[in-house]
Amino acid sequence: MNHRFQDDDVITIPAPAGGVSAGQFVRIGMLSGFALDAASEGDPVGLARRGRVLDALKAAVAIDAGDPLFHDDTAHVFTNVPQGDAPAGAVAVTDAAQEAATVDLVLVPATGAFDSGDGYEPDGTTVDLVADHLHVKTGGHTHAQSEVTNLPGDLSGMQSAIAGKENAGAAAAAVGSHESTYAHGNLPSSDEKGALAGTNGTPSSTNKYVTDSDPRLSGGGGGGEPASVAVAVAMGETTGSSAADPTHVGWAAISWMPAGADVGLANVVVNPDGSVTVTTLAATTAGSSFTVLVANFGS
């Protein structure tokens, strides 16, 4: 099959919408260059894609020789400031001060836009490893965790593992600080804490632990000394009790007087609340008063 070839320094293309004027920089998709003649829309026009161009209009920016130049299609001037995704269409041949109106340049045919899949997108959303090169965005590049995918297998879970080690280190530091501040050797053992439940009832402000100086304990605070308790039995009654006395809890009666010849004495009891109850054999006819001697026989 035979092919026809044309020198690509100047190619003939249909003029784009709106037509072109002679010397106008034209961009049609990936094609760009200077129109050699004026042409109406759709008419053939020669497009110079290579070579040096003298006195090309420039923006109010300082340009150094070798700077890539981008065409501002709105202002119709060249600048060294990137224009969106468009590739550089030329390279400056000479320096040009900011106030200069023109710059000499050499055309560089575009071979692909920045987002054509070669690995770099100016919006900063993608960085790719492609073949033997890596595109890195100037000024650094960061990604949200949700944007990072397809990591190699040996990197899977690395972030969570690192986070776990950091948390473990923080926890160990907190435990060390606590142990250096508080004397754990003074904490009660499991058996000691179990004993705090007490032997009778629930320990509280109304059911307190007994101390060594409590008079109810023998050998403590005079607890071994007997005490006298007055108990009255009303007329016509066979039973009388004294008021509750916590100092006599657990004590026992050891003697009583008088016996009351008219009624006789049946029983004397020190109750759990420390009160003393006297029971007679018969009802008193005029009331009787008894003195009961109680003592602590606890160990």
Stockholm file with secondary structure:
# STOCKHOLM 1.0

chainA/1-299         MNHRFQDDDVITIPAPAGGVSAGQFVRIGMLSGFALDAASEGDPVGLARRGRVLDALKAAVAIDAGDPLFHDDTAHVFTNVPQGDAPAGAVAVTDAAQEAATVDLVLVPATGAFDSGDGYEPDGTTVDLVADHLHVKTGGHTHAQSEVTNLPGDLSGMQSAIAGKENAGAAAAAVGSHESTYAHGNLPSSDEKGALAGTNGTPSSTNKYVTDSDPRLSGGGGGGEPASVAVAVAMGETTGSSAADPTHVGWAAISWMPAGADVGLANVVVNPDGSVTVTTLAATTAGSSFTVLVANFGS
#=GR chainA/1-299 SS CCCCCCCTTEEEEECCTTCBCTTCEEEETTEEEEESSCBCTTSEEEEECSEEEEEEEBCSSCBCTTCEEEEETTTTEEESSCCTTCCCCEEESSCBCTTCSEEEEEECCCCCCTTSSSSBCTTSSCBCEETTEECCCTTCCCCCGGGCCCCCGGGTTHHHHHHHHHHHHHHHHHHHHHHHHSCGGGSCCHHHHHHTTCSSSCCBTTBCCCCTTCTTSTTSTTTTSCEEEEEEECTTCSEEECCCCGGGTTCEEEEEECCCTTTCEEEEEECTTSCEEEEESSCCSSCEEEEEEEECCCC
#=GC SS_cons         CCCCCCCTTEEEEECCTTCBCTTCEEEETTEEEEESSCBCTTSEEEEECSEEEEEEEBCSSCBCTTCEEEEETTTTEEESSCCTTCCCCEEESSCBCTTCSEEEEEECCCCCCTTSSSSBCTTSSCBCEETTEECCCTTCCCCCGGGCCCCCGGGTTHHHHHHHHHHHHHHHHHHHHHHHHSCGGGSCCHHHHHHTTCSSSCCBTTBCCCCTTCTTSTTSTTTTSCEEEEEEECTTCSEEECCCCGGGTTCEEEEEECCCTTTCEEEEEECTTSCEEEEESSCCSSCEEEEEEEECCCC
//
